[in-house]
């Protein structure tokens, strides 16, 4: 049964109601958009960066992984620190770190400089992503929370949508350094908004858990690093096995410590809620299947059909723009239709669309044969973003929202890393980049596997709890 959040004091409710919803959404949405955008914007600029910095293939991979690894590994840590030292304070620190690291990336003239700046960006982003949702839930009245989360999901969808397009446009019209310089004025505005609009809040426990912080961060870092390196170094290599086993052991030690600690950073009681546990399973399957397929399909137009980075980004817009429109609508009608129903419908549409792409894609397929599937997948993603976040927050108490948001975001990023690595491994087993035909030979079974993973999440979604009345 869904846990009912603790009712805030009347003066807190009045303060929430006095804040314009647009100002609150801007304060949390602009940083969310900035962080989400930078997760994808670099991908379309990699060929130009390679030529300018004379980077190797390994260095190109690290331009992406250097951001992803600390971002995913420190989400839970940032949420726990925010609960103890102040969520707004941690949120502002994340924006400042992200903005300064963006400026450093814009000044990079060597590969190692860009890699280091991207890693620091990831650390800043880890503080922004989970706390944005927690601060939003804290700042709006209870009767507007579902709508607000839906609009916030639209900001996330916008970052996903315009990332490849912005990257391609900046590279074609300006210089790849401007991909990062654009974050600086946006970051300054975001800091001012967050400092003036958002109130400070904290979680339940105020005592830090240093051992828990070290175990969770190092365990997640090694686990995700091992997953990312698996396709390139081989899943049975000593390097990958060492990281995976060590990461799993550290996560197991972290869980054991949380069960014994009187002041845990991740209360295991959260997972006694059926809604919270199952919605995180769906988050994992959704992220793994969807983004693993997107990683390969986004390359199809460039590798097989010779499109430019900007053209490739534009062709994916029916998929990536739909969540920006559908997610706010899911927030508006979510309580009326039911979060479980929306999540289930989203997973069914996604699984069907990805299956359609896997069966249809060939070296000579026309874009017109894929555009409807792309739009269908976009609607499915839009129906998923907001309801998953809403259910994750509604399944815990108000004091637990920070750590619940961090846990949900961590699982989502782990799903992205696992999905990309697993589907890339399937791709390399059946195909290669050598010819157009060999790329499609690897693409199709990998995308079909992604559809199966999302379909499994749709089945799990049927067991999500109905809303309590």
C-alpha positions as CSV (number, residue, x, y, z in Angstrom):
1,X,0.0,0.0,0.0
2,X,1.3,3.5,-0.8
3,X,2.7,5.3,2.1
4,X,1.0,8.7,2.8
5,X,3.5,11.5,3.0
6,X,3.5,13.4,6.3
7,X,1.3,16.5,6.1
8,X,3.4,19.7,6.3
9,X,2.6,22.4,8.8
10,X,-0.1,25.0,7.7
11,X,2.5,27.8,7.5
12,X,4.6,25.6,5.2
13,X,1.6,25.0,3.0
14,X,0.9,28.8,2.8
15,X,4.5,29.5,1.9
16,X,4.4,27.0,-0.8
17,X,1.2,28.4,-2.2
18,X,2.7,31.9,-2.3
19,X,5.5,30.9,-4.6
20,X,4.6,31.3,-8.3
21,X,4.6,27.8,-9.9
22,X,6.4,29.1,-13.0
23,X,9.3,30.5,-10.8
24,X,9.6,27.2,-8.9
25,X,9.6,25.2,-12.1
26,X,12.2,27.5,-13.7
27,X,14.4,27.2,-10.5
28,X,14.5,23.4,-10.7
29,X,13.9,22.9,-14.4
30,X,16.6,25.0,-15.9
31,X,19.4,23.2,-14.0
32,X,17.8,19.8,-14.9
33,X,17.7,20.8,-18.5
34,X,21.3,21.9,-18.5
35,X,22.5,18.6,-16.8
36,X,20.4,16.4,-19.1
37,X,21.5,18.3,-22.2
38,X,25.2,17.7,-21.4
39,X,24.6,14.0,-21.1
40,X,23.9,13.8,-24.9
41,X,25.2,17.0,-26.5
42,X,28.8,15.8,-26.8
43,X,28.0,12.7,-28.7
44,X,27.3,14.5,-32.0
45,X,30.5,16.6,-31.6
46,X,32.9,13.7,-31.1
47,X,34.2,13.4,-34.7
48,X,35.1,17.2,-34.7
49,X,36.7,17.0,-31.2
50,X,38.7,13.9,-32.3
51,X,40.3,15.9,-35.2
52,X,40.9,19.1,-33.1
53,X,42.5,17.4,-30.1
54,X,44.0,14.5,-32.1
55,X,42.2,12.1,-29.7
56,X,42.3,8.4,-29.9
57,X,39.2,6.1,-29.9
58,X,39.8,5.4,-26.2
59,X,40.0,9.1,-25.4
60,X,36.8,9.7,-27.3
61,X,35.0,7.1,-25.1
62,X,36.3,8.8,-22.0
63,X,34.9,12.2,-23.1
64,X,31.5,10.5,-22.6
65,X,32.3,8.0,-19.7
66,X,34.2,10.6,-17.6
67,X,30.8,12.4,-17.2
68,X,28.6,9.3,-16.9
69,X,30.7,7.5,-14.2
70,X,30.8,10.1,-11.4
71,X,27.3,11.3,-12.3
72,X,25.8,7.8,-11.7
73,X,28.1,6.9,-8.8
74,X,27.5,9.9,-6.7
75,X,23.8,10.5,-7.1
76,X,22.9,8.7,-3.9
77,X,25.9,10.3,-2.0
78,X,24.7,13.8,-3.1
79,X,21.2,13.1,-2.0
80,X,22.4,11.9,1.4
81,X,24.6,14.9,1.9
82,X,21.7,17.2,0.9
83,X,19.5,15.6,3.6
84,X,22.2,16.3,6.2
85,X,23.7,19.7,5.2
86,X,20.7,21.2,3.3
87,X,19.2,20.2,0.0
88,X,19.2,23.7,-1.5
89,X,22.8,24.3,-0.4
90,X,23.8,21.1,-2.0
91,X,21.8,21.9,-5.1
92,X,23.4,25.3,-5.5
93,X,26.9,23.8,-4.9
94,X,26.1,21.3,-7.7
95,X,25.1,24.1,-10.2
96,X,28.2,26.1,-9.3
97,X,30.6,23.1,-9.8
98,X,28.8,22.1,-13.0
99,X,29.1,25.7,-14.4
100,X,32.8,26.1,-13.5
101,X,33.6,22.7,-15.0
102,X,31.8,23.7,-18.2
103,X,34.0,26.8,-18.5
104,X,37.1,24.6,-18.0
105,X,35.8,22.2,-20.7
106,X,35.3,25.2,-23.0
107,X,39.0,26.2,-22.5
108,X,40.3,22.6,-23.0
109,X,43.1,22.3,-25.5
110,X,44.3,18.8,-24.6
111,X,42.3,15.5,-24.3
112,X,43.2,15.0,-20.6
113,X,41.9,18.5,-19.8
114,X,38.5,17.8,-21.4
115,X,38.3,14.4,-19.7
116,X,39.0,16.0,-16.3
117,X,36.5,18.8,-16.8
118,X,33.8,16.3,-17.9
119,X,34.4,14.3,-14.7
120,X,33.9,17.4,-12.5
121,X,30.8,18.2,-14.6
122,X,29.5,14.7,-13.7
123,X,30.1,15.4,-10.0
124,X,28.1,18.6,-10.2
125,X,25.3,17.0,-12.1
126,X,25.0,14.3,-9.5
127,X,24.0,16.9,-7.0
128,X,21.5,18.6,-9.4
129,X,19.5,15.7,-10.8
130,X,18.0,14.0,-7.7
131,X,17.7,17.2,-5.5
132,X,15.8,19.1,-8.2
133,X,12.9,16.7,-7.9
134,X,13.0,16.7,-4.1
135,X,13.1,20.5,-3.9
136,X,10.2,20.7,-6.4
137,X,8.1,18.4,-4.2
138,X,9.0,20.6,-1.2
139,X,8.2,23.9,-2.9
140,X,4.7,23.2,-4.4
141,X,1.4,22.5,-2.6
142,X,0.4,18.9,-2.4
143,X,-2.5,19.3,-4.8
144,X,-0.2,20.6,-7.5
145,X,2.7,18.2,-7.1
146,X,1.6,15.7,-9.8
147,X,1.2,18.6,-12.4
148,X,4.6,20.1,-11.3
149,X,6.4,16.8,-11.6
150,X,4.9,16.3,-15.1
151,X,6.2,19.7,-16.2
152,X,9.6,19.0,-14.7
153,X,9.6,15.8,-16.7
154,X,9.1,18.0,-19.7
155,X,12.3,19.8,-18.9
156,X,14.1,16.5,-18.8
157,X,12.5,15.5,-22.1
158,X,13.6,18.8,-23.7
159,X,17.2,18.1,-22.7
160,X,17.0,14.7,-24.2
161,X,15.3,16.1,-27.3
162,X,17.6,19.0,-28.2
163,X,20.9,17.5,-27.0
164,X,21.8,15.9,-30.4
165,X,20.4,18.8,-32.3
166,X,22.2,21.5,-30.3
167,X,25.4,19.6,-30.5
168,X,25.2,19.3,-34.3
169,X,24.1,22.9,-34.8
170,X,26.9,24.3,-32.6
171,X,29.5,22.2,-34.3
172,X,28.3,23.1,-37.7
173,X,27.8,26.9,-37.0
174,X,30.4,27.8,-34.3
175,X,33.0,25.6,-32.6
176,X,32.7,22.6,-30.4
177,X,34.0,24.6,-27.4
178,X,30.7,26.6,-27.4
179,X,28.9,23.4,-26.4
180,X,30.3,24.0,-22.9
181,X,30.5,27.8,-22.9
182,X,26.7,27.9,-23.4
183,X,26.3,26.4,-19.9
184,X,28.0,29.4,-18.2
185,X,25.3,32.1,-18.5
186,X,22.6,29.4,-18.0
187,X,24.3,28.3,-14.8
188,X,24.5,31.9,-13.5
189,X,20.8,32.4,-14.1
190,X,20.1,29.0,-12.5
191,X,22.0,29.9,-9.3
192,X,20.2,33.2,-8.9
193,X,16.8,31.6,-9.4
194,X,17.4,28.7,-7.0
195,X,18.9,30.9,-4.3
196,X,15.9,33.3,-4.4
197,X,12.9,31.0,-5.1
198,X,13.7,27.7,-3.2
199,X,13.6,27.2,0.5
200,X,16.1,25.2,2.5
201,X,15.0,21.7,3.6
202,X,16.6,18.6,5.2
203,X,15.9,14.9,5.6
204,X,15.2,13.0,8.7
205,X,18.6,12.0,10.0
206,X,21.2,14.8,10.5
207,X,24.2,12.7,11.3
208,X,26.6,11.9,8.4
209,X,27.4,8.2,7.5
210,X,31.0,8.4,6.3
211,X,31.4,4.7,5.8
212,X,28.1,4.5,3.9
213,X,29.2,7.3,1.6
214,X,32.5,5.6,0.8
215,X,31.0,2.2,0.3
216,X,28.1,3.3,-1.9
217,X,30.2,5.7,-4.1
218,X,33.1,3.4,-4.6
219,X,30.8,0.4,-5.2
220,X,28.7,2.1,-7.7
221,X,31.8,3.6,-9.4
222,X,33.4,0.2,-9.8
223,X,30.2,-1.5,-10.8
224,X,29.3,1.0,-13.6
225,X,32.9,1.3,-14.7
226,X,33.0,-2.5,-15.2
227,X,29.8,-2.5,-17.1
228,X,31.0,0.4,-19.4
229,X,34.4,-1.4,-20.1
230,X,32.8,-4.8,-20.6
231,X,32.2,-4.6,-24.4
232,X,35.7,-3.2,-25.1
233,X,37.8,-5.3,-22.8
234,X,35.7,-8.5,-22.7
235,X,33.3,-9.6,-20.0
236,X,35.7,-12.4,-18.9
237,X,38.8,-10.2,-18.8
238,X,40.6,-9.9,-15.4
239,X,40.1,-6.1,-15.5
240,X,36.3,-6.2,-16.0
241,X,35.7,-9.1,-13.6
242,X,37.8,-7.5,-10.9
243,X,35.7,-4.2,-11.1
244,X,32.4,-6.0,-11.3
245,X,33.1,-8.4,-8.4
246,X,34.7,-5.6,-6.3
247,X,31.8,-3.3,-7.0
248,X,29.2,-5.9,-6.1
249,X,31.1,-6.8,-2.9
250,X,31.2,-3.1,-1.9
251,X,27.5,-2.7,-2.6
252,X,26.7,-5.8,-0.5
253,X,28.9,-4.4,2.3
254,X,27.0,-1.1,2.0
255,X,23.6,-2.8,2.3
256,X,24.8,-4.8,5.3
257,X,26.1,-1.6,7.0
258,X,22.8,0.2,6.3
259,X,20.9,-2.6,8.0
260,X,23.1,-2.3,11.1
261,X,23.6,1.5,11.2
262,X,21.2,3.5,13.4
263,X,21.6,6.5,11.1
264,X,21.7,5.0,7.5
265,X,22.1,7.2,4.5
266,X,19.7,4.8,2.6
267,X,17.0,3.4,5.0
268,X,16.3,-0.1,3.8
269,X,12.7,0.4,5.1
270,X,12.1,2.3,1.9
271,X,12.0,-1.0,0.1
272,X,9.3,-2.4,2.3
273,X,6.9,-0.3,0.2
274,X,5.8,-2.4,-2.7
275,X,5.3,0.7,-4.8
276,X,8.8,2.0,-4.3
277,X,10.4,-1.4,-4.9
278,X,8.5,-2.2,-8.0
279,X,8.7,1.3,-9.5
280,X,12.5,1.0,-9.3
281,X,12.5,-2.3,-11.1
282,X,10.5,-0.7,-13.9
283,X,13.0,2.3,-13.8
284,X,15.8,-0.2,-14.3
285,X,14.2,-2.1,-17.2
286,X,12.9,1.1,-18.9
287,X,16.4,2.8,-18.8
288,X,18.3,-0.3,-19.9
289,X,16.1,-1.3,-22.8
290,X,15.3,2.2,-24.1
291,X,18.6,4.0,-23.9
292,X,20.6,0.9,-24.9
293,X,18.5,0.9,-28.1
294,X,18.8,4.7,-28.6
295,X,22.6,4.5,-28.3
296,X,22.7,2.2,-31.4
297,X,19.8,3.7,-33.3
298,X,21.2,7.2,-33.0
299,X,24.3,6.0,-34.9
300,X,22.4,4.3,-37.6
301,X,21.7,7.5,-39.6
302,X,25.3,8.5,-39.6
303,X,27.1,5.2,-40.0
304,X,24.7,3.5,-42.5
305,X,22.9,6.4,-44.2
306,X,25.6,9.0,-44.2
307,X,23.7,11.8,-42.5
308,X,25.5,14.7,-40.8
309,X,25.4,15.0,-37.0
310,X,22.7,17.8,-37.3
311,X,20.6,15.8,-39.7
312,X,20.8,12.7,-37.4
313,X,19.7,14.8,-34.5
314,X,16.8,16.2,-36.5
315,X,15.6,12.7,-37.6
316,X,15.4,11.6,-33.9
317,X,13.1,14.5,-33.0
318,X,9.8,12.6,-33.3
319,X,11.2,10.3,-30.6
320,X,13.0,12.8,-28.4
321,X,10.5,15.8,-28.7
322,X,7.4,13.8,-27.8
323,X,8.3,13.4,-24.0
324,X,8.5,17.2,-23.8
325,X,4.8,17.4,-24.7
326,X,3.4,14.2,-23.3
327,X,5.2,14.3,-19.9
328,X,3.3,17.5,-18.7
329,X,0.0,16.0,-19.9
330,X,0.8,12.8,-17.9
331,X,1.3,15.1,-14.9
332,X,-2.0,16.8,-15.4
333,X,-4.1,13.7,-15.9
334,X,-1.9,11.3,-13.8
335,X,-4.1,11.3,-10.7
336,X,-7.3,10.9,-12.7
337,X,-6.0,8.1,-14.9
338,X,-3.7,6.4,-12.4
339,X,0.1,6.4,-12.3
340,X,0.2,2.7,-12.7
341,X,-2.0,2.8,-15.8
342,X,0.2,5.4,-17.4
343,X,3.5,3.6,-16.6
344,X,2.1,0.3,-18.0
345,X,0.8,2.1,-21.2
346,X,4.2,3.8,-21.6
347,X,6.1,0.5,-21.4
348,X,3.8,-1.2,-23.8
349,X,4.1,1.6,-26.4
350,X,7.9,1.7,-25.9
351,X,8.3,-2.1,-26.2
352,X,6.1,-2.1,-29.3
353,X,7.9,0.8,-30.9
354,X,11.4,-0.6,-30.3
355,X,10.3,-4.0,-31.6
356,X,8.9,-2.2,-34.7
357,X,12.3,-0.6,-35.3
358,X,14.2,-3.8,-34.7
359,X,12.1,-5.7,-37.3
360,X,12.0,-2.8,-39.8
361,X,15.6,-1.4,-39.8
362,X,17.7,-2.4,-42.8
363,X,20.6,-0.7,-44.7
364,X,18.1,0.7,-47.3
365,X,15.1,1.4,-45.1
366,X,13.4,4.8,-45.7
367,X,13.1,7.2,-42.9
368,X,9.3,7.4,-43.5
369,X,9.1,3.7,-42.4
370,X,10.6,4.6,-39.0
371,X,9.1,8.0,-38.2
372,X,5.9,6.5,-36.8
373,X,7.8,4.1,-34.6
374,X,9.9,7.0,-33.3
375,X,6.8,9.0,-32.4
376,X,5.3,6.0,-30.7
377,X,8.4,5.5,-28.6
378,X,8.4,9.2,-27.7
379,X,4.9,9.0,-26.4
380,X,5.8,5.9,-24.4
381,X,8.7,7.7,-22.8
382,X,6.5,10.8,-22.1
383,X,4.0,8.6,-20.3
384,X,6.8,7.1,-18.2
385,X,9.0,10.0,-17.0
386,X,6.6,11.8,-14.7
387,X,4.5,8.9,-13.3
388,X,7.7,7.0,-12.3
389,X,9.0,10.0,-10.4
390,X,5.6,10.7,-8.9
391,X,5.1,7.2,-7.6
392,X,8.7,7.0,-6.2
393,X,8.0,10.1,-4.1
394,X,4.4,9.2,-3.2
395,X,5.6,5.8,-1.8
396,X,7.7,7.4,0.9
397,X,7.3,10.0,3.6
398,X,8.2,13.6,3.1
399,X,11.4,13.3,5.1
400,X,12.5,10.4,2.9
401,X,12.0,12.1,-0.5
402,X,15.6,13.2,-0.9
403,X,17.1,9.8,-0.5
404,X,14.2,8.1,-2.5
405,X,14.9,10.5,-5.4
406,X,18.6,9.8,-5.2
407,X,18.0,6.0,-5.2
408,X,15.6,6.2,-8.1
409,X,18.0,8.3,-10.1
410,X,20.9,6.0,-9.3
411,X,19.0,3.0,-10.5
412,X,18.0,4.9,-13.7
413,X,21.6,5.7,-14.5
414,X,22.7,2.2,-13.7
415,X,20.1,1.0,-16.1
416,X,21.4,3.3,-18.8
417,X,25.0,2.1,-18.3
418,X,24.0,-1.6,-18.2
419,X,21.7,-1.2,-21.2
420,X,24.2,0.5,-23.4
421,X,26.9,-2.0,-22.4
422,X,24.7,-5.1,-22.8
423,X,23.2,-4.1,-26.2
424,X,26.6,-3.0,-27.4
425,X,28.0,-6.4,-26.5
426,X,25.1,-8.1,-28.5
427,X,25.9,-5.7,-31.4
428,X,29.5,-6.7,-31.4
429,X,28.7,-10.4,-31.3
430,X,26.6,-10.2,-34.5
431,X,27.9,-7.2,-36.4
432,X,30.5,-4.5,-36.7
433,X,31.2,-1.0,-38.1
434,X,33.0,-2.4,-41.2
435,X,30.1,-2.2,-43.6
436,X,26.6,-0.9,-43.7
437,X,25.2,-4.5,-43.8
438,X,27.4,-5.7,-40.9
439,X,26.2,-2.7,-38.8
440,X,22.5,-3.6,-39.4
441,X,23.3,-7.3,-38.7
442,X,24.4,-6.3,-35.2
443,X,21.8,-3.6,-34.7
444,X,18.7,-5.7,-35.2
445,X,19.3,-8.4,-32.5
446,X,20.5,-5.7,-30.1
447,X,17.4,-3.6,-30.6
448,X,15.1,-6.6,-30.3
449,X,16.8,-7.4,-27.0
450,X,16.1,-3.9,-25.8
451,X,12.4,-4.4,-26.7
452,X,12.3,-7.6,-24.7
453,X,13.8,-5.8,-21.6
454,X,11.2,-3.0,-21.8
455,X,8.4,-5.6,-22.3
456,X,9.6,-7.3,-19.0
457,X,9.2,-3.9,-17.3
458,X,5.6,-3.7,-18.6
459,X,4.8,-7.0,-17.0
460,X,6.2,-5.7,-13.7
461,X,4.2,-2.5,-14.0
462,X,1.0,-4.6,-13.7
463,X,1.9,-5.3,-10.1
464,X,2.3,-1.7,-9.1
465,X,-0.2,-0.7,-6.4
466,X,-3.3,1.1,-7.2
467,X,-3.7,4.6,-5.6
468,X,-5.1,4.5,-2.1
469,X,-8.5,6.3,-1.7
